[in-house]
């Protein structure tokens, strides 16, 4: 669907209308907390109770797209009836889907959570608690429904427990590391000792863990996973949020299919080990408008595809944002966690993005990817001042990969970074003179840093 991006002087505007790209659908499946998965879902009085069952029912209907219309609210992975989780549960789809809240503007929130055995106070500090588990599958991520905060998009959501990285795994060292993180950010802290199967937490106000503490689960590969390697599908979604799981929203393709995701006013957060929005395997299209990624273990937005331009991912980020990504490594570590990153032969455009409080390079495109970045803000960073090349705004190429990655920057901004621009291993980065680069210095390039006239 063609659309225009216009330079408005201080920023950019676009006439992109996701409503125009909404697939025509044949049936509507209704979902709500008072529903029953034995119902058909094909009427407001016949609602299903689970998002997972809705995907299964949609695939069993006649050919054509199906709309899933859930009531706004929480749908939990831990809420299981007859083996079916109320959340999406990574259920693969087998038809085109339109997913939108039954109340426009109110969110449908899929929570991949894990119910833990009782927490008890530690001997080292009675304000730090530990749960010893056996068969449970907690991820190293949690959030506190009693500690809310307004995020970049103006929506109030729970704050995460800040992950600690102790130098040793004795209890005293773990507790000290948790207290350090809790004091630094005022959000509480946690540490998952997967070897000894212990989860340590500290809540704000030194509260004992209660129902407001939500521990996330690994719960499969992604909270929502478009995963089919034989048939191409499209998903269109609005007002959907994905809290927890290993990763947020994933498209897995192959050399013979080409999936598409179109999302507006959607959000991923609190992942345990992987990215917020991500693609892999083969050609895909991901168009995101006013979508966010918060407290993500790795990258906020990550695009991968197959080998060769014919198998590339095409992406558009319009007014998208990330905040506090890179939770899976200590803030002083260069772990290649980015706000947004394109790999292989991906091609994309970022318009008016904001990528704040991350670790490592805010925007980093590598291998043979190419991106046009219009009015994108990179920074500030959580990394310590003086971290050097790892604490950078825009980076192109990577020393450990071959390929000629290219990035173009127009009216882009860096703030709170040690380096503005970086180019590695054949990468070429072009920054227009209208960019505002606060650090005033670039990394010594292995690739090429130049200018261009937009």
Beta strands, then each sheet from edge to edge (+ up, - down):
strand 1: 5-7
strand 2: 12-14
strand 3: 25-31
strand 4: 65-70
strand 5: 73-76
strand 6: 80-81
strand 7: 84-85
strand 8: 97-100
strand 9: 108-112
strand 10: 120-121
strand 11: 129-132
strand 12: 138-150
strand 13: 156-160
strand 14: 162-163
strand 15: 189-193
strand 16: 198-202
strand 17: 213-217
strand 18: 224-227
strand 19: 234-238
strand 20: 240-244
strand 21: 249-252
strand 22: 259-264
strand 23: 267-269
strand 24: 277-280
strand 25: 284-289
strand 26: 292-294
strand 27: 301-303
strand 28: 313-318
strand 29: 321-323
strand 30: 340-342
strand 31: 347-351
strand 32: 354-356
strand 33: 363-365
strand 34: 370-374
strand 35: 377-378
strand 36: 392-396
strand 37: 406-410
strand 38: 413-414
strand 39: 419-423
strand 40: 428-431
strand 41: 436-437
strand 42: 448-450
sheet 1: 1+ 2-
sheet 2: 3+ 4+ 8+ 19+ 22+ 25+ 28+ 31+ 34+ 37+ 40+ 42+
sheet 3: 5+ 9+ 20+ 23+ 26+ 29+ 32+ 35+ 38+ 41+
sheet 4: 6+ 7-
sheet 5: 10+ 11- 16+ 15- 14-
sheet 6: 13+ 12- 17+
sheet 7: 18+ 21+ 24+ 27+ 30+
sheet 8: 33+ 36+ 39+
end
